[in-house]
Structure formats: structure tokens, C-alpha cells
């Protein structure tokens, strides 16, 4: 079933040493839409120069990007690790220019710096020095976040995105106040069942298992649920056992997996399970 929703464009800004983080941002935005867009009537659309810029002439590259993409976006997510990016006529890099322009306009900005270990001999020293200057300049005029690795980044961005959309006044305005348009979109909640986080993880991992199987084993004091080479029940804590057993039951109830064993020890992903696994990003 379709419904009207306001689309907010989210610009992803980063140098080329954080491509994995760019993918994570897109995944998290997609997951936010799956969980929230139906009830909130908001869609967060990821935007980047690599997907939304077409060939053009007559101006410097960053100005063209600003004209084609940046001016129509509503929020920017900036991510850095060891590089600052390519200099422009006005700023130390195109990424910094994008961020500074958003700050000037008062639009929402989410800024992240990786604190992952760096071997200085393997990085461009000039780039790294300029990045640290920019980071220092942000300390007195912003709240930014650091992250230790990709899992830490995904966890923090997922949580902080909820806070940003819930708290920032920009996302509470009516479409006419932001010069935005409400679009008719297809309901995502009708596509994906209301699965727990653990059920989503289990389905996604099982869909990547070379046999598409989930193996459930029972032993004295606990159970094991294994797929794609991973043991998903972390310990024999009764609460954790109940959570992962519940995830297994939920997938079976939704007909996303089917029991192939005699004692509920082997489950296989169904065709519907594979289809929905492509739509979720646990």
C-alpha cells in the first residue's frame, strides 16, 4: 500500500579512504526507512556525488557538485580517517567545502572521525596534517563523534540518526516550510515483517551461508545457533538463549525459514527469506 511521505535528502561527504563507511551510511538510512518511514511519513534518501552527479562543464568540479546535488540536500553526514580530500579554490578540500556550506545554511550536520590505528608511514603526511587542523577547528564549534572500527561506526550512527531525526527541528517542519514536496511511496513495512534485531541478523547471515542453513544444537546448560560459520548465541545466559530461540521462531512463523530436521536441528532459508534478506541490513 502506498502513502504520502516527505523525502529528506542526506548528503554523504567523505574522502576516498572511508568507502566502507559510505556503504554503512547507505545501509543504515535504508534500515531507518524500513523501520520508520511508514509511521513517520518521512523517507531519508542517501545522496552522493558518485551516484547523483552528471557530466557538466563551465565551472570547477566542486561548484558543479554543489549546484547539482548539494543545494537540494537537507542534511550532511561527513566521515574522515586519514585524508582531508582534494583542495578546491576556496577550501582545503571538497568534503570540507560541503560541510562548511551546510554549517552556513544552518542545516543538520553529523560529523565523524575514525580513531582507528594509523601507520603514519603508510599515509599522506600532508593530508593527515590538514585533516588534524580541520578536526581541531571543529572542537570549538561542533559536537562530533569518533569511532574505533566499522562496527562501532555503524552502531553509533544508527543510534545517533534516530536522535537527530527525532530532536532536530528541521525534520519537524511541514513540507511547505522547507520547500519540500510530499511524494507517494510504496509502504516498506508491508514488505518486511516487524522482525527483532536478532531475527534480522540471523536471516541475513543464513542467506549468506553457502547452503542457506541454520544449525540448532542443544547441550547441557544451553543451545547453539550457527550459520554462515558463526555461532550467534554468545553464551549460556538464559536471557540470550531466549532471545535467539525467539528469533528462530519468528523467522519460522513468517515462513522465512523452514524446518528441515527431525528434531528442529536444521532450518533452511525459503525463497521469501532470501528475497527479504536483500532488503534488510542488520
N, C-alpha and C positions, 0 to 999 in steps of 0.2 A: 504494500500500500504506500502511495506517495504522500508527501506532506510538504508544506512550505517551511523553508529554513533560511536563515541569514548566513551567507558564506563569508568567513573571515580568512583572508589570505595571509599565510605565515611564511615570511622570507627566511630561508636558511642561508646564513652567511658564514663562510669559513675559508681558510686557505686549503691547499690540496693535501695536507698531511693528516687530515681528520675525516677521510671519506667514510670510514665505518660509522663515525658519529653522525654524519649526514644521513646515512641509511637508518640509523636508530631513530633519529628525529622523525623521519617519514613514517616509520613503523608505529611510533608512539602516537603521532597525530591520527593515523588510521585507526588505532585502537581506541583513542578518545572518541572518535566519531561513532565507532561501532557501539560503544557503551552509552554515550551521552546524547548523540545528535537527535535521536527520536524524541526524547523527553525535553531536551533543552531548545530544540529548534535552531541549533547552531551547527554549522559544519566548518571545521578547520582545514583549509586547503594548503598543503605544502607547496611552496614555490621556490625555485632556484634558477640561477642563470643557465645552468646546463639543460634545463627542461623547458624554460619559458622564454628564452631569448631567440629571436630570429635574426638572420644576417641583415645588416644595415650599414650605411655609410654616412659620412658628413659630420662626424663628431668623434671624440675619443671614446674608446670602448666602454669605460665605466659610465660616461654620460648616457650612452645608448642603453646600457643595462638599467640605469636609473629611470630613463624615460619609458622603456618598455615594461619594466617589472616593478621597480622599487616604489614608484609614486602611488601605485594602486594597492600596495600591500598594507596590512593592518598591524602586524607585529613582526619583530625580527628575533631570530634565535642565532646568536653568534657563538662560535666554538673555536678555540685555539689550543695548540700544543707547543710546537717548536718554531712555527713560521708565522710571520705577520701578513705575508702576501705580497702582491705586486704593487709597486708605488703608482699613484696617479698624480695628476698635475697639482692637486690640492691637498692630498692626504698621503700618509705613509703607506697606505695600501687601499685597494678597492674594498676589502672587507671592512676596514676601519671607516672608510667614507660612508658605506651603507649604514653602519651603526650610528655614526655621528649625525647623519641626516635624520634618522629616526628620533634621536635624542632631541634634536632641534624642534621637531614637529610634535613632540610630546606623546609619541606612540609607544606602546608597550615594547620593552626590550628585555630579553633574557640572555645573559652573558655567562659563558662557561670557559674555564681554563683547565686543561689537563695538568695534573700533578704527577703523571706517570714518570718513571725514572728516565732520564735523558743521558745518553753518552755524548758528551759535548763534541768529541772528535768526529761524530757522525752527523752533526747538524751544521747548517749555515750560520756561522757566528754572527754575522750582521743581522740576519733575520731574527735570530734569537734575542739579540740585544734590543732591537726595535720592539719586539714583542713585549719584553720586560718593561720597557719605557711606557708602552701603552697600558700595560696591566697596572703599573704604578699610578698612572694618571687616572685610572678608573677607581682607585681605592677611596678617593675623597669625594667622588660624585656618583657613586653607584653601590649597589649590593650585587656582587657577582658570586658565582659558585665555582668551586674546584671539585675535581673528581679524580679518583685513583686509577680506574680502569673502565672498560666499556660497560661492564655490569653495573658499576657504581654510577656511571653517567645515565644509563637507562633508568635505573631506579630513581635517581634524583630528578631527572627531567620529567618522568611520568608523574611523580608526586607534585612537583612544583608547577607543572602545567595545569593541574586541577586547581591549585591555589590561584594561579594567575587568572584563569577564566572566571573563577568564582568571585574574586576580590576586585579585579581591575574594573573601574567604571566604564572603560572603553567598551567592554563586552556586554554592558547592561543597557546601552543606549538603543533606542529604536532605530530601525534601518534608515529612516529619513534623516535622523540626526547625524549619521555617519556617511551620508551619501551612498549607502549601500542598498542593494536590491535583494529581496527575498526570492529564492528560487524554489521550484518544485523539485524535490529529490525523492529517490526511492528509499523506503524505510530499510535501514540496515538491521534493525532489531528483529525484523521478520526473517532475515537471512540467518542470523546467528543466535542460537539459544542463549539464555542467560546463564552461562557457564561460570563456575568459580575459576579463580586464577589457576588453581592446581589442575582443574579439568582441562583448561586451555593448554597448559604446559604439557600435560600428558598426551593430549590429542596431537599437538604439534610434533612432539618427539616421536610418537608412534607413526605418524605419517612419514617421517624421515628414516624410520627403521627399514632395513633392506628387505625384510619380509612383511613389514606392516603389522608386526605382532607386539602384544603386551604380555609379558610373562608374570604371573602372580604366584608366589611361593609362600608357604606357611611353615613356620618353625616355632619351636617352643619360645614363647615370650614375644612374638611379633610376626610380621609379614614382610615380604619383599615385593615390590612392583618395579619391573625392569623393562626397558625398551630403548632402542637405539644405543645400546651399550652403556646405559646409565641406570643406576639404582636411584629411584626417586623418593623412596621413603627414607628420610635421613637417619632415623634411629628407632628404637622400640618404644618411644614415648606413646602412651595410649592416644593422646590427642592427635599426634601426627599420623598414627595408623588410621584413626577415624577419618581424618581429612582426606587422605589419599584413597582409602576404601570408598569414601563418598564420591570422590572424583571419578573413580572407575564406574560406580553405579550410575552416576549422572550421564556419562557418555553412553552407557548401555541403554538407559532409559530413553535417550534421544536418538537411539539407533545409529550412533556414530561409530560404535564398535559392536562386534558380535562375539558371543562365547563360542569358542571352537574346541574346548576341552571337555572332559567328563567331570572334572571337579573344580571348574572355574579357575583353571590354571593357565589357560591360553585364550587371549582375545585378539581378534583381527579388526583392522580399520575397515569400515564399509566404504562403498563408493561415495555416499553422502559425507562420511567422515573426512575422506580425502578432499572433497570439494570445499568443505567448511574450513579445513586446516589451512587452506591457502588464504583465507580471509582474516584469520586471526594472527596476532603477533605476540605470543606470550613471552 
